[in-house]
Amino acid sequence: MSESLRAYIAARGLDEVLVLNELQDHGVISDNAVSVADVGNGGAAIAFLEKRDQRALRAREVVRRAA
C-alpha cells in the first residue's frame, strides 16, 4: 500500500518528508516511519490527507525550501 501513498504524494507534487511529518503529528502513522515504504496502512494515510487542506502542506514546503 505504500506504493499507492507514494503515487498519491507524487501526483500532487507534495514533499514526502512534510507529508510523513503531518501524518505522524496527527497519529495516523507511527513515529518510527522514516520513509513512505515504512507506512503500513497507506490507505488510512491517503484518507486522512484527502480530508486535510493540502494548501497548508504546500505552503510549508515553500517555507522549508526558502529556509
N, C-alpha and C positions, 0 to 999 in steps of 0.2 A: 504494500500500500504506500510505502514511502516514495515509490516512483510516481504515483498519482500526485502526491503532495509536491514533489519536485517539479512536475509538469505544471501544476497549478501556480506555483511561485514563478516559474519561468514565463508562463503565458501572460502573467500580469505585470511582469517587469519588477517584481519585488526583490528585496535583498534577503537572501536566505538567513543571514545572521539576525537581522531585525525581526524576521518572521518567527524564528525559533525563540528569540527573547520574548516576543509578545505572547507566544503560546505558553512559555514557561511562567511568565509573570501572572498569567491567568489560570495556572494549574491545569492546562489542557494536556501538556506533555511533561514528562519527567525532567527534572533539572539535570539529570545525567545525559540527556540527549545533546550531543555536541555537533551533530550534522543531521540532515534530513533522513539519512539512512538509519539513524538511531531511533526514529519515531515509530512506535509500534502501531498506533492507530491513526493512520493518515486521514482516514475518513472523518474522524471526530475533529481532527485539526482543520480540515477543509471546511467542515460545517461551522466551526467557530469563526474561521476567517470570513466566511460568507456573511455572517451576521455583523462583523466589525466594519467600521468605516476605513476602507483601505487608503483613503486620502491621508489619514493620520500616519500610517506606515510609510507612505511615500514622502511625507513631509519630514519624518525622522530620518529617512535616507538622505534627503537633501542636506539636512543639518550635519549628519555624520560625514558626508563627503566634503562638506565645506570646512570641517574641523581639521 
